Amino acid sequence: MTRPMRKVPVIARAAAVGGLAAAVAARRARAHPLQAVSLVALAAAAGWSMFAPRSPGFGRVPWRGPRAGTRMALTFDDGPSASTPAILDALAAHGAHATFFVLGRQARAFPDVIARMHAEGHQVANHGDDHGILAFRGPAHVRRQLATCEDAVARAAGPGAMSRLFRAPHGFRGPATAAAARSAGYRTVAWTHGVFDSDEPGVDVIVQRCNDVLYPGCILLLHDADGWCPDRPRPQTAQAVPRVLAEASRRGLDLVTLDELLEPST
Ligand SMILES: [Zn+2]
């Protein structure tokens, strides 16, 4: 597998393409103003499609469930890590289920945790193998990332343990990303709210930010590991989760897997 593409080089590459489009547009502005405007609009649309996780530009992605009813979904990206068992304990104590967008790299390091997730009725979903950003990658690379992660989950928890949901690292997608995922049998999904728990702002802040967005239909994005540092756990998130679950239960919310939340639209 080639080296994972990280956030800064991806943004730099996108900025370079955008800058080139702007330069060409500026040169053509006097003679062909309409062409210049179209070029700038096209570049802006491509950037929005690539970096806005909910944008339908490169394929429609579900990012929330039905507002009616009492269901919402907790999702955890980048794991598992040493923090994940405590999160599973809290979910079990509240009779709640969640969806874990796992990395193949982490599944190989924590196979027992993957097996436990699956055995306890949580949804194991695909986040790629090494967290490399896929926006500028071709279909073969995307399929390889998905297959390697799927293989790690199958080895840990048996064939069929991996669900058919995929979330791109950082939600960044290019023209090939969703199409390649679809051809591998995956549905690409986004989220309603992130609370930036990965910035580690403190347990109280994470709890408060989560409590602000607990409502039916919400898909809440949390992190049970660090996508870029394989050995780094997420203790603040793990400590926040029991308090968030208690508040969700006080409000009468049912925490379900993404498949259950999105059921009516599938
Ligand atoms: Zn991630």
Boltz pocket constraint, residues with backbone or C-beta under 6 A from the ligand:
constraints:
  - pocket:
      binder: B
      contacts: [[A, 77], [A, 78], [A, 127], [A, 131], [A, 168], [A, 169], [A, 170], [A, 227]]
      max_distance: 6.0
